[in-house]
Amino acid sequence: MVGNNTPVFFINDPMKFPDFLHSQKRHPVYNVQDVNSIFDFWQHTPESLHQVCILFSNRGTPFGYRHMNGYSSHTFKWVNAKGEVHLVKYHFKTDQGIKNFKAAEQDEMLKVNREHSQIDLYENIEKGNHPSWTWCVQLMPEADALNYRFDVLDITKVWPQSDYPLIEIGKMTLNRNPENYHAEVEQSAFAPSHLVPGIEPSNDKMLQGRLFSYPDTHRHRLGVNYKNMPINCPYRARVHTYQRDGLVYNGNQAGEVNHEPNTQGGPKEDGQYAWAKEHINAETGRYPHMHPNTYFEQPRTLWNKVFTEEDRNDWIQNFAGALGGVKKISTKENMLALWYKVDPVLGTRLSKAIGVPLNKAKM
């Protein structure tokens, strides 16, 4: 399972992933994160508004790992023994309760202890105060997706829980600290393509991109046999793969056959675990997301129906502080125009906070 502490993401097209990350990284000349690049990308990417709205709320500065939720963000498939397909999203709800810093509180903590989140998690586990998360899912029959009011494969959008309520599945508990952080954490290799029978990827475009990119990164980072590392292999089952040479772990599979098909007793593809089939009667190609709903509706709901007035005040202060540092007036105007489309009151308040009139924004 991979995911974030937010239910959505900045982009819904994997081709944009490198550009998005480049816009967030340190400037190649003066080596600091550059708000000009960050907002230059966002002004051209309205699908990011929902995630940005969450990011600049107080949930963008969580008190620590124990007090944040987790989300798959992506849409997966669950397929039962009858071949019935449900689309699914994962939610990990913190049992410790949501707790966030305000921006000023976070700044103060950085002065006192930059490693606050790491130490808070370690010390609580060490004391036996094991943090836990209630694991819930949203399930949608595959047939519902065709006519649902939102694009269910768009990672920038949520499925309202009023339509698909959370179903409790179990609990995830962190009950011990690593004995060696590098071996057990830095070398862990999570990938959404590491699936068990019954769980399959959907056609979520971002998920499809990650199915390839995560294992590819792990092979580059840890070597082709990364799945044989103790932290990455099952506790009670021997790993059979067709990879062998490279960095060696657990005996390098001795002399076992490492090709398929084979008649020498090696691992073979088992047809009963084939993924569910899809019916396609159309041309396939690379197209932008096509759906009647806009990128403004869900951040509008977040702003008006989820945020409290205190949340809205904090958001304006947080976002204006960052946007105010952008040099190009046109970038500020374009961002104002986007937020005005989300909500006119939001746009007006942000305009006043950064001192850029709305009449210059391209609304």
GIZIKA-V814709 format. One record per helix or strand of 3 or more residues. SS is the DSSP state (alpha for helix, beta for strand). FROM is the first residue (numbers start at 1). TO is the last residue. If there is no record, write none. Layout:
ss,from,to
SS,FROM,TO
SS,FROM,TO
This chain:
ss,from,to
alpha,14,24
alpha,35,43
alpha,46,55
alpha,58,60
alpha,65,67
beta,76,79
beta,85,94
alpha,103,112
alpha,116,126
beta,132,141
alpha,142,147
beta,167,173
alpha,181,186
beta,199,201
alpha,205,222
alpha,226,228
alpha,230,232
alpha,250,253
alpha,271,273
alpha,297,306
alpha,309,323
alpha,329,342
alpha,344,354
alpha,358,360
